[in-house]
């Protein structure tokens, strides 16, 4: 063992000390809870959370303590046996984040090593916290304070280093990179850029300098003015035997290659898996899943490490099911493609050519001629950030899989397109014309045989998104769904063996661990997907509880009854101006929908602004939007909004409330809608 190298986690799956578990495949060998007794599983304890809307963090469990984040990277430690709070660390990220808050939404996970908990923050810090006391050990500013970059993904432990990436390429000129820091001191060890910079500025003095010249040959135009993107916003995996860290990179900035790289090119290292020497950050190999990316089909999904029997012999492999709908198996030493097959509907390519490793694109894949095209998958992806799991017992991968389409088309006046601060990129995805009808999105839990590249079973689930999966040595797969049902499936057949209503969806994968000889299962209940979840009634930000819940055999606790949904509010004295509401519609789509849902249809992660808890009066909206009254709760400021913009948003939201009441059969709301329309007609 190299001096200073971090010790391996305890054997036997006692702890869950990494985001992906001991072997980076979301699997635990624990089998105390198994197919024969899982029906006895019951609630051991639960803890209500109130640190803002997001609790999507995948928890960790080490030495009888459960760690997790809520809100904007607020770290908690609780006793794994009882749920008793031990400490809480608040980095006060919203107060420091400024405009970065407009894009991000909390933390998906944390890391543990050498008695420290590591978390990244929306304002771009990587922080180490003492796992026993909750005191800050060190903090580094790893991102620029001036651009749109932010951290939501978990840090990753790689030997004696902690590695962090970031997101933000969808919101402004951002150039991707990952950085490694010494675990004990926070001193920077190396940095690897994922896309080339301005060639006039020369080398960056980074570990990636020797490959950036090669990458630059795959770009055209003045891409550096756009940043390029390629952010490593989520997935990594570490192989201690090879001392390699595998990085998954995101889409281009902006999305459409016709803008950022008008002369074409593969645009390395967008949408790629990159293998780096964890000690030095030096490049070993890469595999690009989407050369010349234009669809937001990034490769930032889970990277699973496994040993598969292929052609009669064991092969150490890297596996990924990225957004583009193909399941990839790569050689871990070389990055060479072993196989790739479709696991979900994907019409942008017919197949992956095994000889070249490149996709065979369909003629309409790049929406030529400025005409809208229906393309599968959507930017959500055939698989998103919700974790998949691999069981070495069943030799199957369990993937939250999606069936969704979008209309892709060049943005109007594409040559003049520019970033608009605080708004998500929209120069490739369009609004369907009347002639195009998109089917509703679907979700499923898919069991996939990666060695044979075939489906074993698929279970349709509620809604367009579902939760992350965890497999165990008890031949179980644990997963929560959008409808709030937490389930245990038979890993071999997909049969539901146990389920319970946790009253909220859970997108982060559950974890399982051992304390005092007893196996526990912990899950974070906090639905975060944009738009309706599919649950009836829909989740309500004001009344739906966000919780951490822990289960064990013969647990006896019970959750209190779910609180009623806050009613839609409509002030009879308020007169909606339909013209102002029309002005408010695109403002809402550009600034608000990313959290509050399309057309105000929130899924519970942020307030449904039609409901009674939301600010209704104009002065209240000014206090929130312009003055930042709710910044500590995660609501960003929009200081550039003019008074007429805020009024337009107010009228649009109140109009949507009335429309919702009309849909529920309210005669009073229908009367007020008719009066609003008559006033508009009279004014004209």
Secondary structure, 3 states (H helix, E strand, C coil): CCCCCCCCCCHHHCCECCCCCCCCCCEECCCCCCCCCHHHEEEEEEEEECCCCCCCCECEEECCEEEEEECCCEEEEEECCCCCEEEEECCCCHHHHHHHHHCCCCCCECEEECCEEEEECCCCEEEEEECCCCCEEEEEECCCCCCCCECCCCCEEECCEEEECCECCCCCCCECEEEEEECCCCCEEEEEECCCCCHHHCCCCCCCHHHHHHHHCCCCCCHHHHCEECCCCCCEEEECCCCEEEEECCCEECCCHHHHCCCCCCCCCCCEEEEEECCCCCEEEEEECCCCCCCCCCCCCCCEEEEEEECCEEEEEEEEECCCCEEEEEECCCCCEEEEEECCCCCCEEEECCCCCCEEECCCCCCHHHCCEEEECCCCCCCCCCCCEEECCCCEEEEEEEECEEEECCCCCHHHCCCCCCCCCCCCEECCCCCCCCCCCEEEEEEEECCCCEEEEEEEECCCCCCCEEEECCCEEEEECCCCEEEEEECCCCCEEEEEECCCCECCCCEEEEECCEEEEEEEEECCCCCCCCCCCCCCCCCCCEEEEEEEECCCECCCCCCCCCCECCCCCCCCCHHHHHHHHHHHHHHCHHHHCHHHCCCCCCCCCCECCCCCCHHHHHHHHCCCCCHHHCCCCCCCCCHHHHHHHHHHHHHHHHHHHHHCCCHHHHHHHHHHHHHHHHHC
